[in-house]
């Protein structure tokens, strides 16, 4: 919970009556409910994508907050020194990082279609 609040700067509400789960508000509206699980195993894929207007500024901000965005090193995937994949296979510019539980999260310059618009 602290990572989402203190590091990512999201508004967080803890729900002790729901087992210590928490809700964080998304920058563009809406919210996500997260709940703890004793035997949690992180997914091997991206579980959450945050749309940003400027990928370089977003990655610089995350790095300044201590978040490592260079988590993929496969040369075929094409991430640069900041961990940004720039248009890989025609996709958006993206960078990935992990939360303290090991879940993969991304920031990216999403197309309107990807953002449900």
PyMOL CGO cylinders between C-alpha atoms (Angstrom):
from pymol import cmd
from pymol.cgo import CYLINDER

trace = [
    CYLINDER, 0.00, 0.00, 0.00, 2.81, 2.40, 0.91, 0.3, 1, 1, 1, 1, 1, 1,
    CYLINDER, 2.81, 2.40, 0.91, 4.41, 1.96, -2.53, 0.3, 1, 1, 1, 1, 1, 1,
    CYLINDER, 4.41, 1.96, -2.53, 1.25, 3.05, -4.32, 0.3, 1, 1, 1, 1, 1, 1,
    CYLINDER, 1.25, 3.05, -4.32, 0.72, 5.98, -1.94, 0.3, 1, 1, 1, 1, 1, 1,
    CYLINDER, 0.72, 5.98, -1.94, 4.23, 7.18, -1.15, 0.3, 1, 1, 1, 1, 1, 1,
    CYLINDER, 4.23, 7.18, -1.15, 6.17, 6.20, -4.27, 0.3, 1, 1, 1, 1, 1, 1,
    CYLINDER, 6.17, 6.20, -4.27, 3.57, 6.47, -7.01, 0.3, 1, 1, 1, 1, 1, 1,
    CYLINDER, 3.57, 6.47, -7.01, 1.73, 9.33, -5.31, 0.3, 1, 1, 1, 1, 1, 1,
    CYLINDER, 1.73, 9.33, -5.31, -1.73, 7.82, -5.63, 0.3, 1, 1, 1, 1, 1, 1,
    CYLINDER, -1.73, 7.82, -5.63, -4.58, 8.52, -3.22, 0.3, 1, 1, 1, 1, 1, 1,
    CYLINDER, -4.58, 8.52, -3.22, -5.00, 5.34, -1.14, 0.3, 1, 1, 1, 1, 1, 1,
    CYLINDER, -5.00, 5.34, -1.14, -7.78, 4.22, 1.21, 0.3, 1, 1, 1, 1, 1, 1,
    CYLINDER, -7.78, 4.22, 1.21, -7.14, 1.19, 3.43, 0.3, 1, 1, 1, 1, 1, 1,
    CYLINDER, -7.14, 1.19, 3.43, -10.06, -1.11, 4.23, 0.3, 1, 1, 1, 1, 1, 1,
    CYLINDER, -10.06, -1.11, 4.23, -9.13, -2.97, 7.45, 0.3, 1, 1, 1, 1, 1, 1,
    CYLINDER, -9.13, -2.97, 7.45, -12.62, -4.46, 7.59, 0.3, 1, 1, 1, 1, 1, 1,
    CYLINDER, -12.62, -4.46, 7.59, -11.86, -6.09, 4.23, 0.3, 1, 1, 1, 1, 1, 1,
    CYLINDER, -11.86, -6.09, 4.23, -8.72, -7.88, 5.34, 0.3, 1, 1, 1, 1, 1, 1,
    CYLINDER, -8.72, -7.88, 5.34, -6.42, -4.93, 4.90, 0.3, 1, 1, 1, 1, 1, 1,
    CYLINDER, -6.42, -4.93, 4.90, -7.18, -4.44, 1.24, 0.3, 1, 1, 1, 1, 1, 1,
    CYLINDER, -7.18, -4.44, 1.24, -6.89, -0.98, -0.20, 0.3, 1, 1, 1, 1, 1, 1,
    CYLINDER, -6.89, -0.98, -0.20, -8.26, 1.15, -2.98, 0.3, 1, 1, 1, 1, 1, 1,
    CYLINDER, -8.26, 1.15, -2.98, -6.17, 3.56, -5.00, 0.3, 1, 1, 1, 1, 1, 1,
    CYLINDER, -6.17, 3.56, -5.00, -7.61, 6.23, -7.23, 0.3, 1, 1, 1, 1, 1, 1,
    CYLINDER, -7.61, 6.23, -7.23, -6.43, 6.38, -10.81, 0.3, 1, 1, 1, 1, 1, 1,
    CYLINDER, -6.43, 6.38, -10.81, -5.21, 9.72, -12.18, 0.3, 1, 1, 1, 1, 1, 1,
    CYLINDER, -5.21, 9.72, -12.18, -7.87, 9.84, -14.91, 0.3, 1, 1, 1, 1, 1, 1,
    CYLINDER, -7.87, 9.84, -14.91, -10.74, 8.70, -12.69, 0.3, 1, 1, 1, 1, 1, 1,
    CYLINDER, -10.74, 8.70, -12.69, -11.87, 5.35, -11.43, 0.3, 1, 1, 1, 1, 1, 1,
    CYLINDER, -11.87, 5.35, -11.43, -10.20, 3.23, -8.79, 0.3, 1, 1, 1, 1, 1, 1,
    CYLINDER, -10.20, 3.23, -8.79, -8.64, -0.17, -8.23, 0.3, 1, 1, 1, 1, 1, 1,
    CYLINDER, -8.64, -0.17, -8.23, -9.18, -2.43, -5.21, 0.3, 1, 1, 1, 1, 1, 1,
    CYLINDER, -9.18, -2.43, -5.21, -6.15, -4.50, -4.15, 0.3, 1, 1, 1, 1, 1, 1,
    CYLINDER, -6.15, -4.50, -4.15, -6.29, -7.22, -1.54, 0.3, 1, 1, 1, 1, 1, 1,
    CYLINDER, -6.29, -7.22, -1.54, -3.53, -9.12, 0.25, 0.3, 1, 1, 1, 1, 1, 1,
    CYLINDER, -3.53, -9.12, 0.25, -2.94, -12.83, -0.29, 0.3, 1, 1, 1, 1, 1, 1,
    CYLINDER, -2.94, -12.83, -0.29, -0.66, -14.89, 1.96, 0.3, 1, 1, 1, 1, 1, 1,
    CYLINDER, -0.66, -14.89, 1.96, 0.76, -17.15, -0.75, 0.3, 1, 1, 1, 1, 1, 1,
    CYLINDER, 0.76, -17.15, -0.75, 0.86, -14.48, -3.47, 0.3, 1, 1, 1, 1, 1, 1,
    CYLINDER, 0.86, -14.48, -3.47, 2.95, -15.23, -6.52, 0.3, 1, 1, 1, 1, 1, 1,
    CYLINDER, 2.95, -15.23, -6.52, 3.46, -12.29, -8.86, 0.3, 1, 1, 1, 1, 1, 1,
    CYLINDER, 3.46, -12.29, -8.86, 2.19, -12.58, -12.39, 0.3, 1, 1, 1, 1, 1, 1,
    CYLINDER, 2.19, -12.58, -12.39, 4.77, -12.96, -15.14, 0.3, 1, 1, 1, 1, 1, 1,
    CYLINDER, 4.77, -12.96, -15.14, 2.96, -10.37, -17.23, 0.3, 1, 1, 1, 1, 1, 1,
    CYLINDER, 2.96, -10.37, -17.23, 1.90, -6.74, -16.86, 0.3, 1, 1, 1, 1, 1, 1,
    CYLINDER, 1.90, -6.74, -16.86, -1.05, -6.41, -14.47, 0.3, 1, 1, 1, 1, 1, 1,
    CYLINDER, -1.05, -6.41, -14.47, -1.55, -2.64, -14.63, 0.3, 1, 1, 1, 1, 1, 1,
    CYLINDER, -1.55, -2.64, -14.63, -0.79, 0.00, -17.27, 0.3, 1, 1, 1, 1, 1, 1,
    CYLINDER, -0.79, 0.00, -17.27, -0.70, 3.71, -16.49, 0.3, 1, 1, 1, 1, 1, 1,
    CYLINDER, -0.70, 3.71, -16.49, -1.15, 6.01, -19.47, 0.3, 1, 1, 1, 1, 1, 1,
    CYLINDER, -1.15, 6.01, -19.47, 1.21, 8.99, -19.56, 0.3, 1, 1, 1, 1, 1, 1,
    CYLINDER, 1.21, 8.99, -19.56, 1.69, 11.89, -21.96, 0.3, 1, 1, 1, 1, 1, 1,
    CYLINDER, 1.69, 11.89, -21.96, 5.50, 11.92, -21.81, 0.3, 1, 1, 1, 1, 1, 1,
    CYLINDER, 5.50, 11.92, -21.81, 7.25, 8.58, -21.33, 0.3, 1, 1, 1, 1, 1, 1,
    CYLINDER, 7.25, 8.58, -21.33, 10.67, 10.13, -20.68, 0.3, 1, 1, 1, 1, 1, 1,
    CYLINDER, 10.67, 10.13, -20.68, 9.34, 12.47, -17.99, 0.3, 1, 1, 1, 1, 1, 1,
    CYLINDER, 9.34, 12.47, -17.99, 7.36, 9.62, -16.36, 0.3, 1, 1, 1, 1, 1, 1,
    CYLINDER, 7.36, 9.62, -16.36, 10.40, 7.32, -16.29, 0.3, 1, 1, 1, 1, 1, 1,
    CYLINDER, 10.40, 7.32, -16.29, 12.67, 10.10, -14.99, 0.3, 1, 1, 1, 1, 1, 1,
    CYLINDER, 12.67, 10.10, -14.99, 10.14, 10.78, -12.21, 0.3, 1, 1, 1, 1, 1, 1,
    CYLINDER, 10.14, 10.78, -12.21, 9.87, 7.08, -11.30, 0.3, 1, 1, 1, 1, 1, 1,
    CYLINDER, 9.87, 7.08, -11.30, 13.65, 6.71, -11.28, 0.3, 1, 1, 1, 1, 1, 1,
    CYLINDER, 13.65, 6.71, -11.28, 13.99, 9.79, -9.04, 0.3, 1, 1, 1, 1, 1, 1,
    CYLINDER, 13.99, 9.79, -9.04, 11.56, 8.09, -6.62, 0.3, 1, 1, 1, 1, 1, 1,
    CYLINDER, 11.56, 8.09, -6.62, 13.79, 5.00, -6.54, 0.3, 1, 1, 1, 1, 1, 1,
    CYLINDER, 13.79, 5.00, -6.54, 11.77, 2.87, -8.96, 0.3, 1, 1, 1, 1, 1, 1,
    CYLINDER, 11.77, 2.87, -8.96, 13.85, 0.69, -11.31, 0.3, 1, 1, 1, 1, 1, 1,
    CYLINDER, 13.85, 0.69, -11.31, 12.42, 0.79, -14.84, 0.3, 1, 1, 1, 1, 1, 1,
    CYLINDER, 12.42, 0.79, -14.84, 15.10, -1.29, -16.55, 0.3, 1, 1, 1, 1, 1, 1,
    CYLINDER, 15.10, -1.29, -16.55, 13.68, -4.73, -15.73, 0.3, 1, 1, 1, 1, 1, 1,
    CYLINDER, 13.68, -4.73, -15.73, 13.98, -6.33, -19.17, 0.3, 1, 1, 1, 1, 1, 1,
    CYLINDER, 13.98, -6.33, -19.17, 17.38, -6.85, -20.75, 0.3, 1, 1, 1, 1, 1, 1,
    CYLINDER, 17.38, -6.85, -20.75, 16.51, -9.04, -23.73, 0.3, 1, 1, 1, 1, 1, 1,
    CYLINDER, 16.51, -9.04, -23.73, 18.13, -7.27, -26.70, 0.3, 1, 1, 1, 1, 1, 1,
    CYLINDER, 18.13, -7.27, -26.70, 15.32, -8.44, -28.98, 0.3, 1, 1, 1, 1, 1, 1,
    CYLINDER, 15.32, -8.44, -28.98, 12.81, -6.51, -26.89, 0.3, 1, 1, 1, 1, 1, 1,
    CYLINDER, 12.81, -6.51, -26.89, 14.51, -3.22, -27.52, 0.3, 1, 1, 1, 1, 1, 1,
    CYLINDER, 14.51, -3.22, -27.52, 14.49, -1.31, -24.24, 0.3, 1, 1, 1, 1, 1, 1,
    CYLINDER, 14.49, -1.31, -24.24, 16.94, 1.54, -24.00, 0.3, 1, 1, 1, 1, 1, 1,
    CYLINDER, 16.94, 1.54, -24.00, 19.14, 2.50, -21.04, 0.3, 1, 1, 1, 1, 1, 1,
    CYLINDER, 19.14, 2.50, -21.04, 16.09, 3.88, -19.19, 0.3, 1, 1, 1, 1, 1, 1,
    CYLINDER, 16.09, 3.88, -19.19, 14.09, 0.72, -19.77, 0.3, 1, 1, 1, 1, 1, 1,
    CYLINDER, 14.09, 0.72, -19.77, 11.85, 2.31, -22.40, 0.3, 1, 1, 1, 1, 1, 1,
    CYLINDER, 11.85, 2.31, -22.40, 10.66, 0.25, -25.33, 0.3, 1, 1, 1, 1, 1, 1,
    CYLINDER, 10.66, 0.25, -25.33, 10.09, 2.73, -28.13, 0.3, 1, 1, 1, 1, 1, 1,
    CYLINDER, 10.09, 2.73, -28.13, 7.43, 1.50, -30.53, 0.3, 1, 1, 1, 1, 1, 1,
    CYLINDER, 7.43, 1.50, -30.53, 8.38, -2.18, -30.31, 0.3, 1, 1, 1, 1, 1, 1,
    CYLINDER, 8.38, -2.18, -30.31, 6.41, -4.13, -32.93, 0.3, 1, 1, 1, 1, 1, 1,
    CYLINDER, 6.41, -4.13, -32.93, 4.33, -1.01, -33.66, 0.3, 1, 1, 1, 1, 1, 1,
    CYLINDER, 4.33, -1.01, -33.66, 3.21, -0.64, -30.05, 0.3, 1, 1, 1, 1, 1, 1,
    CYLINDER, 3.21, -0.64, -30.05, 3.34, 2.42, -27.82, 0.3, 1, 1, 1, 1, 1, 1,
    CYLINDER, 3.34, 2.42, -27.82, 6.42, 3.68, -26.01, 0.3, 1, 1, 1, 1, 1, 1,
    CYLINDER, 6.42, 3.68, -26.01, 6.39, 1.74, -22.71, 0.3, 1, 1, 1, 1, 1, 1,
    CYLINDER, 6.39, 1.74, -22.71, 8.49, 1.14, -19.60, 0.3, 1, 1, 1, 1, 1, 1,
    CYLINDER, 8.49, 1.14, -19.60, 7.94, -1.52, -16.95, 0.3, 1, 1, 1, 1, 1, 1,
    CYLINDER, 7.94, -1.52, -16.95, 8.68, -1.75, -13.25, 0.3, 1, 1, 1, 1, 1, 1,
    CYLINDER, 8.68, -1.75, -13.25, 7.74, -3.96, -10.31, 0.3, 1, 1, 1, 1, 1, 1,
    CYLINDER, 7.74, -3.96, -10.31, 5.85, -3.17, -7.14, 0.3, 1, 1, 1, 1, 1, 1,
    CYLINDER, 5.85, -3.17, -7.14, 7.20, -4.53, -3.83, 0.3, 1, 1, 1, 1, 1, 1,
    CYLINDER, 7.20, -4.53, -3.83, 5.17, -7.73, -4.28, 0.3, 1, 1, 1, 1, 1, 1,
    CYLINDER, 5.17, -7.73, -4.28, 6.87, -8.35, -7.65, 0.3, 1, 1, 1, 1, 1, 1,
    CYLINDER, 6.87, -8.35, -7.65, 3.90, -7.46, -9.86, 0.3, 1, 1, 1, 1, 1, 1,
    CYLINDER, 3.90, -7.46, -9.86, 4.79, -5.93, -13.22, 0.3, 1, 1, 1, 1, 1, 1,
    CYLINDER, 4.79, -5.93, -13.22, 3.34, -2.47, -13.86, 0.3, 1, 1, 1, 1, 1, 1,
    CYLINDER, 3.34, -2.47, -13.86, 3.91, -0.20, -16.84, 0.3, 1, 1, 1, 1, 1, 1,
    CYLINDER, 3.91, -0.20, -16.84, 3.76, 3.40, -17.91, 0.3, 1, 1, 1, 1, 1, 1,
    CYLINDER, 3.76, 3.40, -17.91, 3.19, 4.15, -21.54, 0.3, 1, 1, 1, 1, 1, 1,
    CYLINDER, 3.19, 4.15, -21.54, 1.99, 6.60, -24.12, 0.3, 1, 1, 1, 1, 1, 1,
    CYLINDER, 1.99, 6.60, -24.12, -1.27, 4.81, -24.84, 0.3, 1, 1, 1, 1, 1, 1,
    CYLINDER, -1.27, 4.81, -24.84, -3.40, 5.21, -27.92, 0.3, 1, 1, 1, 1, 1, 1,
    CYLINDER, -3.40, 5.21, -27.92, -6.97, 6.46, -27.39, 0.3, 1, 1, 1, 1, 1, 1,
    CYLINDER, -6.97, 6.46, -27.39, -8.22, 2.96, -28.26, 0.3, 1, 1, 1, 1, 1, 1,
    CYLINDER, -8.22, 2.96, -28.26, -6.06, 1.42, -25.53, 0.3, 1, 1, 1, 1, 1, 1,
    CYLINDER, -6.06, 1.42, -25.53, -7.54, 3.86, -23.02, 0.3, 1, 1, 1, 1, 1, 1,
    CYLINDER, -7.54, 3.86, -23.02, -11.12, 3.00, -24.02, 0.3, 1, 1, 1, 1, 1, 1,
    CYLINDER, -11.12, 3.00, -24.02, -11.75, 6.26, -25.87, 0.3, 1, 1, 1, 1, 1, 1,
]
cmd.load_cgo(trace, "trace")
